[in-house]
Amino acid sequence: MEEVKNPTTIAEVERELRYISGIIKQKGREILKNYSITTPQFIALQWLLEDGDLTIGEVSNKINLAFSTTTDLIDRMEKNLLVERKRDTKDRRVVRIHLLDKGKNIIHEVIEKRQAYLEAVLDDVPIDRVEVLHDILKLLHDQMRMDKEKNSNV
C-alpha cells in the first residue's frame, strides 16, 4: 500500500524547485548578457542542440511561442549565423532549422558557465550529498517524464 505524502512537504518541495528554477534562470540571463542572443534564442538553440534539426513549428511548440514569433526569432538567429534553414532530404517541401557551429559554441560556453556557477554553489556540500541530490532530481525528472507520456497516450 502506498503511503500518503504530507501535503506540506509537497508544497515545500514545489516552492524550493520554483525558487531554484528562478535563481538558475536569473543566473542564465546574467551570463547571456555577454552574448548577442536573447533568452528565447538560447532556449531554441538548446532544443536544436539536444534534438537536432527541427521545423519552425517544432521549435515553436518546444519553446511555447507563436509560430510567427518563432519565425522572427529564427530569422534573427539566421542573420547572426547561429542557424540555417535547410530543406529536408526526405521531403523537399519541409524546411528544417540547422544549428551552426557559432550557435553550438555559444550554447556550450553558456552551459559551462552555468555548471561552473552550480559547482561553486555546491562547493561546500559533501560529494555524497551532491550525488544524492542528483539521484533524487533524476528520479523526479523520470517520474515527470513517465507521467507526461502516460497522459499524452490518453
PyMOL commands that set and color helices and strands:
alter all, ss='L'
color gray80, all
select helices_A, chain A and resi 7-32+39-51+56-63+67-79+101-121+127-152
alter helices_A, ss='H'
color red, helices_A
select strands_A, chain A and resi 83-87+95-99
alter strands_A, ss='S'
color yellow, strands_A
deselect
rebuild
show_as cartoon
